[in-house]
Amino acid sequence: MHFTTLVASVTALAMSVSAVPSPATPANTRYVQLRLYGEPGCSAQNLGELGVYGDYVNSCQSFGDNEVESVSFEYAINNCTVSVYTGDSCDAGAQAVALNTCLSGDEEFHSYEVFCSSL
Ligand SMILES: *[C@@H]1O[C@H](CO)[C@@H](O)[C@H](O)[C@H]1NC(C)=O
């Protein structure tokens, strides 16, 4: 019985140590949240949410193999803005996505960039 209590309290201590939050850094701060869809209109074919952290801000990112036909801009801090592109490396077909809106393309989007002036 005593042994069980000791094990339980040691376990609780270990958990509280590992639960100490690491300091906020750009790399672990979610600046923008997008949701991607495989059809226009931000409704059908939800491909999931895409959180953009500080180490992915202010540089071109690829949507990879996803066939992205609409993008919902769900959340931003620090007034960060989002552009999506039909080109593979933010080189063609730029369109800005406004916060709390859905942008549908005539063509698939292949890359995106989040701009945060404070980073
Ligand atoms: C965001 O924009 C608003 C309005 O322009 C401004 O007052 C605020 O300081 C900006 N916030 C940041 C973090 O840049």
PDBQT file of the ligand as one rigid body, heavy atoms in Angstrom, charges set to zero:
ROOT
HETATM    1  C1  LIG A 201      -2.422  44.889 -36.024  1.00  0.00    +0.000 C 
HETATM    2  O1  LIG A 201      -3.088  45.906 -36.747  1.00  0.00    +0.000 OA
HETATM    3  C2  LIG A 201      -3.751  46.846 -35.925  1.00  0.00    +0.000 C 
HETATM    4  C3  LIG A 201      -4.529  47.796 -36.843  1.00  0.00    +0.000 C 
HETATM    5  O2  LIG A 201      -3.701  48.287 -37.861  1.00  0.00    +0.000 OA
HETATM    6  C4  LIG A 201      -2.704  47.559 -35.053  1.00  0.00    +0.000 C 
HETATM    7  O3  LIG A 201      -3.347  48.497 -34.212  1.00  0.00    +0.000 OA
HETATM    8  C5  LIG A 201      -1.975  46.526 -34.208  1.00  0.00    +0.000 C 
HETATM    9  O4  LIG A 201      -0.939  47.158 -33.477  1.00  0.00    +0.000 OA
HETATM   10  C6  LIG A 201      -1.369  45.447 -35.090  1.00  0.00    +0.000 C 
HETATM   11  N1  LIG A 201      -0.810  44.392 -34.254  1.00  0.00    +0.000 N 
HETATM   12  C7  LIG A 201       0.418  43.899 -34.415  1.00  0.00    +0.000 C 
HETATM   13  C8  LIG A 201       0.828  42.823 -33.469  1.00  0.00    +0.000 C 
HETATM   14  O5  LIG A 201       1.184  44.278 -35.300  1.00  0.00    +0.000 OA
ENDROOT
TORSDOF 0
